Amino acid sequence: MKRILYLSFYFEPDLCAGSFRNSPLAKELAKQADGKVIIDIITTLPNRYNTFDVGAPAFEERDNITINRVLIPKHKSGFADQINSFKTYFFEAEKIIKGKKYDMVFASSSRLFTAYLGYKIAKKQKIPLYLDIRDIFTDTMNDVLKNAILKTGVLMVLKNIEKRVFNYATHINLISGGFRSYFAKYKKPAYSYFSNGIDPEFLDLSPSPENNTGQCLITYAGNIGEGQGLHKIIPQAAKRLGDKYKFLVIGDGGVKQKLLEGLKAENVTNVELKEPVSRKELLEIYKKSDFLFLHLNDYDAFKKVLPSKIFELGAYDKPMIAGVAGFANQFINENVPNHILFLPGDVDDMVSQLKNYTYTTGFREDFLRKFKREQINTEMAKSILAYL
């Protein structure tokens, strides 16, 4: 019986893009490999949001899958917190696999370090490494770090790690087509472009009920971090739009305080903040909303990304409001009709479009057909198993 080591920092029942991607992919992989392959998953106990706590066993066995969940220190998504958390994950993972021999390592990584862990293990055991790259971490750090000396040192280390990891990899899947040019310098791996997709929960939704309240509800659900830059758009837009519109922000993250301070500075009362909720509850909230909102900060790194949130919001019959640039902007324009699309932080354009928008709903049938998560996972699992 062959064995695959599957590394993902996030896994069900955690609430985040990494979990939503890897939980169903691992199940599809196990289904296709049943009777031939055992899949050992090493992940963490739910930790994405400090304010959302849901229980999960540290060890679980499901047919040909084993799941080891590492307990990491409590954190609030700060930079130092994340380093400490990953250090714990790294060393605990090495303890878990001690004495075990694998035939392949699969690593799904947004912050490079899960990919680095996969590389260390695969190289030591001289086995194939299949990477699923969800973000370009060096790009993000280049934008986020403001101290020039710190930035130079950190980027030098990261680029050295990146070079070793990507030059060793057998196969690299890029979650966004916007990453293609960045990876052109790494010639050794084979490449694929399996994106995120629409989960089954977001298929076969009922049509939106009519809103008779006289106030339009704009809902955002997800991380409240520097990457989303909500503090640069929501307080100002809420003030300009007035009481005919209400923002509902569901989530938590490292710059939630900045958002709160921005709301206080603008003295707005038409924004409600709510802590993270389960996906089941979120479905009901989305159903009662009029607009679904997405925003990324104005960083060069984010011109290459394709946020998983697009697939979640695009499954509804409601208009999407999206403040994104680059590849994500192009993707929405080409694949997601009925949208208000503006560049990050452009309050004037967002408010102007919204005030002049003629409200309409309708399911995006072509989008739903093309980007089903199950369909994407079926093909990606085949691609992974081809290396055994």
C-alpha positions as CSV (number, residue, x, y, z in Angstrom):
1,M,0.0,0.0,0.0
2,K,1.4,3.4,-1.0
3,R,1.3,6.4,1.2
4,I,0.9,10.1,0.5
5,L,1.8,12.8,3.1
6,Y,-0.7,15.6,2.7
7,L,0.3,18.9,4.4
8,S,-2.3,21.7,4.8
9,F,-2.1,24.2,7.7
10,Y,-5.9,24.6,7.6
11,F,-8.4,21.8,7.4
12,E,-12.1,21.2,8.4
13,P,-13.7,22.2,10.6
14,D,-11.7,25.5,10.4
15,L,-13.3,28.4,8.5
16,C,-11.0,29.7,5.8
17,A,-10.1,29.4,2.1
18,G,-7.3,26.8,2.9
19,S,-9.7,24.6,4.7
20,F,-12.5,24.9,2.2
21,R,-10.0,24.0,-0.6
22,N,-8.2,21.1,1.1
23,S,-11.0,19.3,2.9
24,P,-13.0,18.3,-0.2
25,L,-9.8,17.8,-2.2
26,A,-8.4,15.3,0.3
27,K,-11.7,13.4,0.3
28,E,-11.7,13.2,-3.5
29,L,-8.1,12.0,-3.5
30,A,-8.9,9.3,-0.9
31,K,-11.9,8.2,-3.0
32,Q,-9.9,7.8,-6.2
33,A,-7.0,6.1,-4.3
34,D,-9.2,3.7,-2.2
35,G,-7.6,0.3,-1.8
36,K,-4.3,1.5,-3.2
37,V,-3.1,4.5,-1.2
38,I,-3.2,5.7,2.5
39,I,-3.3,9.5,2.9
40,D,-1.8,10.9,6.1
41,I,-3.0,14.5,6.6
42,I,-1.1,16.8,9.0
43,T,-2.9,20.0,9.8
44,T,-3.7,22.1,12.8
45,L,-6.6,22.3,15.3
46,P,-9.1,25.0,14.3
47,N,-7.3,28.4,14.7
48,R,-8.1,30.7,11.8
49,Y,-10.1,33.1,14.0
50,N,-9.3,33.8,17.6
51,T,-13.0,34.4,18.2
52,F,-14.3,31.3,16.6
53,D,-13.8,28.1,18.5
54,V,-15.0,24.8,17.3
55,G,-13.9,21.4,18.6
56,A,-12.1,18.8,16.5
57,P,-10.2,15.6,17.4
58,A,-6.4,15.7,17.5
59,F,-6.3,12.4,15.6
60,E,-8.9,11.0,13.3
61,E,-9.1,8.0,11.0
62,R,-11.5,7.8,8.1
63,D,-11.1,4.7,5.8
64,N,-7.8,5.4,4.0
65,I,-7.3,8.8,5.5
66,T,-5.6,9.6,8.8
67,I,-5.7,13.2,10.2
68,N,-3.3,14.6,12.7
69,R,-4.3,18.0,14.0
70,V,-1.5,19.9,15.7
71,L,-2.3,22.3,18.6
72,I,-0.7,25.6,17.9
73,P,-0.5,28.7,20.2
74,K,-3.5,31.0,20.3
75,H,-2.9,34.0,18.0
76,K,-4.5,37.0,16.4
77,S,-3.0,36.7,12.9
78,G,-0.1,39.1,13.6
79,F,3.2,38.5,11.9
80,A,5.1,37.3,15.0
81,D,2.1,35.1,15.9
82,Q,2.1,33.4,12.5
83,I,5.8,32.7,12.7
84,N,5.4,31.1,16.2
85,S,2.4,29.1,15.0
86,F,4.1,27.7,12.0
87,K,7.2,26.8,14.0
88,T,5.1,24.7,16.2
89,Y,3.4,23.1,13.2
90,F,6.8,22.4,11.5
91,F,8.4,20.6,14.5
92,E,5.2,18.7,15.5
93,A,4.8,17.5,11.9
94,E,8.4,16.2,11.9
95,K,7.7,14.3,15.1
96,I,4.5,12.8,13.7
97,I,6.2,11.4,10.5
98,K,9.3,10.1,12.3
99,G,10.1,6.6,11.1
100,K,7.4,6.7,8.4
101,K,8.2,6.3,4.7
102,Y,6.1,8.0,2.0
103,D,5.9,7.7,-1.7
104,M,4.9,11.3,-2.3
105,V,4.4,14.6,-0.5
106,F,1.5,17.0,-1.4
107,A,1.6,20.4,0.2
108,S,-1.0,23.2,-0.1
109,S,0.6,26.5,0.8
110,S,-0.2,30.2,0.9
111,R,2.6,31.4,3.1
112,L,5.5,29.4,1.6
113,F,6.4,27.6,4.8
114,T,4.0,24.7,4.4
115,A,5.7,24.2,0.9
116,Y,9.1,24.4,2.6
117,L,8.1,21.7,5.1
118,G,7.0,19.5,2.2
119,Y,10.3,20.2,0.4
120,K,12.3,19.2,3.5
121,I,10.5,15.9,3.9
122,A,10.4,15.1,0.2
123,K,14.0,15.8,-0.4
124,K,15.1,13.8,2.7
125,Q,13.0,10.8,1.5
126,K,13.9,11.3,-2.2
127,I,10.3,11.3,-3.3
128,P,8.1,13.5,-5.6
129,L,6.8,16.8,-4.3
130,Y,3.5,18.2,-5.6
131,L,2.8,21.8,-4.5
132,D,-0.5,23.7,-4.5
133,I,0.5,27.4,-4.4
134,R,-2.3,29.6,-3.2
135,D,-0.3,32.8,-2.8
136,I,3.1,34.3,-3.6
137,F,4.4,35.0,-0.1
138,T,7.5,37.0,-1.2
139,D,5.3,39.4,-3.1
140,T,3.0,39.9,-0.1
141,M,5.9,40.5,2.3
142,N,7.4,43.0,-0.2
143,D,4.2,45.0,0.1
144,V,3.5,44.5,3.8
145,L,6.9,45.2,5.3
146,K,7.7,48.9,5.6
147,N,11.1,48.8,7.4
148,A,13.6,48.8,4.6
149,I,16.3,46.9,6.5
150,L,13.9,44.3,7.8
151,K,12.4,43.9,4.3
152,T,15.8,43.4,2.7
153,G,16.7,40.7,5.2
154,V,13.4,38.9,5.1
155,L,13.1,38.9,1.3
156,M,16.6,37.6,1.0
157,V,15.8,34.6,3.2
158,L,12.4,34.0,1.6
159,K,13.7,34.1,-2.0
160,N,16.4,31.6,-1.1
161,I,13.8,29.3,0.4
162,E,11.6,29.8,-2.6
163,K,14.3,29.0,-5.0
164,R,15.2,25.7,-3.3
165,V,11.5,24.6,-2.9
166,F,10.3,25.4,-6.4
167,N,13.4,24.1,-8.1
168,Y,12.9,20.7,-6.3
169,A,9.2,20.4,-6.9
170,T,8.0,17.8,-9.3
171,H,4.7,19.5,-10.0
172,I,3.3,23.0,-9.1
173,N,-0.3,23.8,-9.2
174,L,-1.0,27.6,-9.4
175,I,-4.4,28.5,-8.0
176,S,-4.4,31.8,-10.0
177,G,-3.4,32.2,-13.7
178,G,-2.0,35.6,-12.5
179,F,0.9,33.7,-10.9
180,R,2.1,32.3,-14.3
181,S,4.7,35.0,-15.2
182,Y,6.2,34.9,-11.7
183,F,6.9,31.1,-12.0
184,A,8.3,31.2,-15.5
185,K,11.8,31.2,-14.1
186,Y,11.3,27.8,-12.5
187,K,11.7,25.4,-15.4
188,K,11.9,22.0,-13.7
189,P,8.3,21.4,-12.4
190,A,5.3,20.5,-14.5
191,Y,2.5,23.1,-14.0
192,S,-1.3,23.0,-13.7
193,Y,-3.9,25.7,-13.0
194,F,-6.7,24.2,-10.9
195,S,-8.4,27.2,-9.3
196,N,-10.7,27.4,-6.3
197,G,-14.3,26.6,-7.1
198,I,-17.9,26.6,-6.0
199,D,-18.7,24.3,-3.0
200,P,-21.8,22.1,-3.1
201,E,-23.4,24.2,-0.3
202,F,-23.5,27.2,-2.8
203,L,-25.2,25.2,-5.6
204,D,-28.9,24.9,-6.1
205,L,-29.7,28.0,-4.0
206,S,-33.2,29.4,-4.0
207,P,-33.9,32.8,-5.6
208,S,-33.4,35.9,-3.4
209,P,-36.5,37.1,-1.5
210,E,-37.6,40.7,-2.2
211,N,-36.3,43.3,0.2
212,N,-39.1,45.6,1.5
213,T,-37.1,47.2,4.3
214,G,-36.0,50.3,2.4
215,Q,-32.4,49.7,3.3
216,C,-29.9,47.8,1.2
217,L,-27.7,45.3,3.1
218,I,-24.1,44.9,1.8
219,T,-22.4,41.9,3.4
220,Y,-18.7,41.1,3.8
221,A,-17.7,37.8,5.5
222,G,-14.1,36.7,6.0
223,N,-10.7,37.9,7.3
224,I,-10.3,41.5,8.5
225,G,-6.6,41.8,7.8
226,E,-4.2,44.2,6.1
227,G,-4.7,42.2,2.9
228,Q,-8.4,43.0,2.8
229,G,-7.9,46.7,3.6
230,L,-11.5,47.1,4.8
231,H,-10.5,50.0,6.9
232,K,-9.6,51.9,3.7
233,I,-13.0,51.6,2.1
234,I,-16.0,50.7,4.4
235,P,-16.0,53.6,6.9
236,Q,-15.7,56.2,4.1
237,A,-18.2,54.5,1.8
238,A,-20.7,54.0,4.6
239,K,-20.5,57.7,5.4
240,R,-21.0,58.7,1.8
241,L,-23.9,56.2,1.2
242,G,-25.9,57.1,4.3
243,D,-28.7,55.2,5.9
244,K,-30.2,53.8,2.7
245,Y,-27.4,51.3,2.9
246,K,-26.0,49.2,5.7
247,F,-22.7,47.2,5.8
248,L,-22.6,43.9,7.7
249,V,-19.0,42.8,8.3
250,I,-18.6,39.2,9.6
251,G,-15.2,38.0,10.7
252,D,-12.1,38.8,12.7
253,G,-8.4,39.5,12.0
254,G,-5.3,41.5,12.7
255,V,-6.5,44.9,11.7
256,K,-10.1,44.8,13.0
257,Q,-9.1,47.6,15.4
258,K,-8.2,49.8,12.5
259,L,-11.6,49.3,11.0
260,L,-13.3,50.1,14.4
261,E,-11.2,53.3,14.6
262,G,-12.1,54.2,11.1
263,L,-15.8,53.8,11.8
264,K,-15.4,56.0,14.9
265,A,-13.5,58.7,13.0
266,E,-16.2,58.8,10.4
267,N,-19.0,58.7,13.0
268,V,-21.0,56.2,11.0
269,T,-23.9,54.1,12.4
270,N,-24.7,52.1,9.3
271,V,-22.0,49.4,9.8
272,E,-22.5,46.3,12.0
273,L,-19.6,44.1,13.0
274,K,-20.3,40.4,13.8
275,E,-17.9,37.7,14.9
276,P,-17.3,34.7,12.6
277,V,-20.2,32.3,12.1
278,S,-20.5,28.8,10.8
279,R,-21.0,28.3,7.1
280,K,-24.6,27.2,7.6
281,E,-25.4,30.5,9.4
282,L,-23.5,32.4,6.7
283,L,-25.7,30.9,4.0
284,E,-28.8,32.4,5.7
285,I,-27.1,35.8,6.1
286,Y,-26.1,35.9,2.4
287,K,-29.7,35.0,1.5
288,K,-31.0,38.1,3.3
289,S,-28.3,40.4,1.9
290,D,-28.8,42.6,-1.2
291,F,-25.1,43.0,-2.2
292,L,-22.1,40.7,-1.5
293,F,-18.9,42.5,-0.9
294,L,-15.2,41.7,-1.6
295,H,-12.2,44.0,-1.3
296,L,-8.4,43.6,-1.4
297,N,-5.8,46.2,-0.4
298,D,-3.9,48.2,-3.0
299,Y,-0.8,45.9,-3.0
300,D,1.1,44.9,-6.2
301,A,1.0,41.3,-4.9
302,F,-2.8,41.2,-5.0
303,K,-2.8,42.0,-8.7
304,K,-1.8,38.3,-9.3
305,V,-4.2,36.6,-6.9
306,L,-7.7,35.1,-7.5
307,P,-9.6,35.2,-4.2
308,S,-11.6,32.1,-3.3
309,K,-14.4,34.4,-2.1
310,I,-15.2,35.2,-5.7
311,F,-16.5,31.7,-6.2
312,E,-18.6,31.8,-3.0
313,L,-20.2,35.1,-3.8
314,G,-20.6,34.5,-7.5
315,A,-22.8,31.4,-6.8
316,Y,-25.6,33.7,-5.6
317,D,-28.1,35.5,-7.8
318,K,-27.2,38.8,-6.1
319,P,-24.9,41.6,-7.4
320,M,-21.3,41.4,-6.3
321,I,-19.4,44.5,-5.3
322,A,-15.7,43.9,-5.7
323,G,-12.7,46.3,-5.2
324,V,-9.9,44.3,-6.8
325,A,-7.1,44.9,-9.4
326,G,-5.2,42.9,-11.9
327,F,-6.0,39.3,-12.6
328,A,-9.0,39.1,-10.2
329,N,-10.5,42.3,-11.8
330,Q,-10.1,40.7,-15.2
331,F,-11.6,37.4,-14.0
332,I,-14.7,39.0,-12.6
333,N,-15.2,41.1,-15.6
334,E,-15.0,38.1,-17.9
335,N,-16.8,35.4,-15.7
336,V,-19.1,37.1,-13.2
337,P,-21.9,39.2,-14.7
338,N,-24.0,41.6,-12.6
339,H,-21.2,43.3,-10.7
340,I,-20.0,46.6,-9.4
341,L,-16.2,46.5,-10.1
342,F,-13.8,49.2,-8.9
343,L,-10.1,49.5,-8.0
344,P,-9.0,48.9,-4.4
345,G,-9.7,51.9,-2.1
346,D,-11.5,53.9,-4.8
347,V,-14.4,55.1,-2.6
348,D,-15.6,57.7,-5.2
349,D,-16.0,55.1,-8.0
350,M,-17.7,52.5,-5.7
351,V,-20.2,55.0,-4.3
352,S,-20.9,56.5,-7.7
353,Q,-21.6,53.1,-9.3
354,L,-23.7,51.9,-6.4
355,K,-25.9,55.0,-6.4
356,N,-26.4,54.7,-10.2
357,Y,-26.9,50.9,-10.2
358,T,-30.3,49.5,-11.3
359,Y,-30.9,46.6,-8.9
360,T,-31.3,43.2,-10.6
361,T,-30.8,39.6,-9.6
362,G,-30.2,36.4,-11.5
363,F,-28.1,33.2,-11.3
364,R,-24.9,33.1,-13.3
365,E,-25.5,29.8,-15.0
366,D,-22.3,29.7,-17.1
367,F,-20.2,30.5,-14.1
368,L,-21.9,27.8,-12.0
369,R,-21.4,25.2,-14.6
370,K,-17.7,26.0,-15.3
371,F,-16.4,26.3,-11.7
372,K,-17.9,23.6,-9.6
373,R,-15.4,22.6,-6.9
374,E,-16.2,18.9,-7.3
375,Q,-15.4,18.9,-11.0
376,I,-12.1,20.8,-10.3
377,N,-11.1,18.4,-7.5
378,T,-11.8,15.3,-9.6
379,E,-9.3,16.5,-12.2
380,M,-6.8,17.7,-9.6
381,A,-6.9,14.4,-7.7
382,K,-6.1,12.5,-10.9
383,S,-3.2,14.9,-11.5
384,I,-1.8,14.2,-8.0
385,L,-2.1,10.4,-8.3
386,A,-0.3,10.3,-11.6
387,Y,2.9,10.8,-9.8
388,L,2.7,7.6,-7.7
